[in-house]
Amino acid sequence: MTPPTGIDPFAPAVRGLDEPHPAHAALRALGPLVRVRAPAGGPAWIVTDDTLAREVLVDPRIVKDPAYAPGHWDPRTAGLEPTAAAQPSLTTTDGPAHERLRRAHAPLFTARRIGSYAGRVTGHARRMLTGLAAEGGPVDLMADFTTRFPLTVVCDLLGVPLDRVDQAVTACRLMHGDGPEDVGRAMAAFADLAAAALEPGRDGLAVELRARVPDLTESQVHYLLFTLIYAGQLTTDPSLGFLIAGLLGPGGRSAGDADEVVRETLRRHSPAPFSLWRFTASEVELAGVRLPARSPVLVDIQGINTDPDRAIGPDLAFGAGPHYCTGAQLARLELAAVVEVLRADLPGARLAVPFADLRRHGVGGIQGSRPVSLPVLF
């Protein structure tokens, strides 16, 4: 079925922090697979059912390589990466090529390996938050902290010199610029950051990753590091805003231990409302509907996670299947570190405005939303 006029899951919107996007419930009411108009034009299909979503996320006939996108799509309008042939990455390859890249990344991001960095991550959170508290007056944490903190962590772990964090912040913001020249400048900056992490004498995860992909060129390794830096900020930034707002809002201080707070934040405010685009590599039947080859498919992560009728089980905040987010453990650790610091070091922190006054802004497309501002008094 197709949503009625006025229900556009890709429309930009400003709404209350806990106000759900109306499209998710509307999509769910239409059935497990809903036909919509894609932002780049033409039809696309959104999966709204938990069971069907998990089938789609492991189906080898439904791929992530942008080479299978509809031929009329403009890659920039659609937000597509280069094809897997042009630039192999975890988010564009499938099958054996993806398995090889996954094996190269996986040992660097295990729960045990990431857990060993807990002290460093918490230290960054403590230094930055207590520094802001010392300034006095209300501080808008969305203005800089929620972007700078995850970038500081990922740069530290990859081996990017920490005096380059400002460059990383600027590069991430340029990715949302108005023209292709902004994205070009951002990609050049990311390549420079990657090169800095790989300089002789550096000993971070970037050096380890390069050693594990000896068949890739230097520029291809730079692109892998770009995806880790940019994705590490893009998803964790808004999650931090929702987490802090909830923690400092009504009842937030007694909302359970740090892991529970993180888990519930990610369920209610998924880092991304939809999966990245997937495409049928051949004709595929889903929920009784035959989709031709090169059909765009999305999974409604936010809608499924917050479906009141969904059976209790793992959420889809970081996806599922072979493309499950590599950085999930690191994102959870960063969020938990902020909970720990606010509770232990800054117990007097509070929102500078009523929780009900906070707003979130969704830019549209398949991208998520983030709090517009988050003024906090320490």
DAUR-V195705 format. One record per backbone hydrogen bond with DSSP energy under -0.5 kcal/mol. NH is the residue of the N-H (numbers start at 1). CO is the residue of the C=O. If there is no record, write none. Layout:
nh: <NH NH>
co: <CO CO>
This chain:
nh: <3 7 8 9 11 13 15 17 19 20 24 25 26 27 28 29 30 30 31 31 34 35 36 38 38 41 44 45 46 47 48 48 49 53 54 55 56 57 58 58 59 59 60 62 63 63 68 69 73 75 78 79 79 80 87 92 93 97 98 99 100 101 102 103 104 105 106 107 108 109 109 114 115 116 117 118 121 122 123 124 125 126 127 128 129 130 131 132 133 134 135 135 136 136 139 141 141 143 144 146 147 148 149 151 152 153 154 155 156 157 158 159 160 164 165 168 169 170 171 172 173 174 175 176 177 182 183 184 185 186 187 188 189 190 191 192 193 194 195 196 197 198 199 202 205 206 207 208 209 210 211 212 212 213 213 216 221 222 223 224 225 226 227 228 229 230 231 232 233 234 235 236 237 238 239 240 241 242 243 244 245 246 247 248 249 252 254 255 261 262 263 264 265 266 267 268 269 274 275 278 279 280 281 282 284 286 286 289 291 291 292 294 295 296 297 298 300 301 302 304 305 306 307 310 319 323 324 325 328 331 332 333 334 335 336 337 338 339 340 341 342 343 344 345 346 349 350 351 352 353 357 358 360 361 362 362 363 363 365 367 370 372 373 376 377>
co: <35 4 6 7 8 362 360 358 16 18 21 21 22 23 24 25 26 27 27 28 46 1 44 36 42 38 36 296 34 298 32 46 32 49 50 51 52 53 54 55 55 56 58 59 61 279 65 66 70 73 74 75 76 75 83 89 89 94 94 95 96 97 98 99 100 101 102 103 105 105 106 110 111 112 114 115 117 118 119 120 121 122 123 124 125 126 127 128 129 130 131 132 132 133 376 139 374 140 140 141 144 144 145 147 148 149 150 151 152 153 154 155 155 161 162 164 165 166 167 168 169 170 171 173 174 179 179 180 181 182 183 184 185 186 187 188 189 190 191 192 193 194 196 199 157 158 204 204 205 206 207 208 209 209 210 213 217 218 219 220 221 222 223 224 225 226 227 228 229 230 231 232 233 234 235 236 237 238 239 240 241 242 243 244 245 249 251 252 257 258 259 260 261 262 263 264 265 366 299 297 63 295 61 61 291 284 289 286 284 289 290 280 292 43 278 45 47 299 273 300 301 302 304 307 316 320 321 318 325 327 328 329 330 331 332 333 334 335 336 337 338 339 340 341 341 346 377 248 375 375 354 355 15 370 13 360 361 368 10 364 361 359 359 139 350>
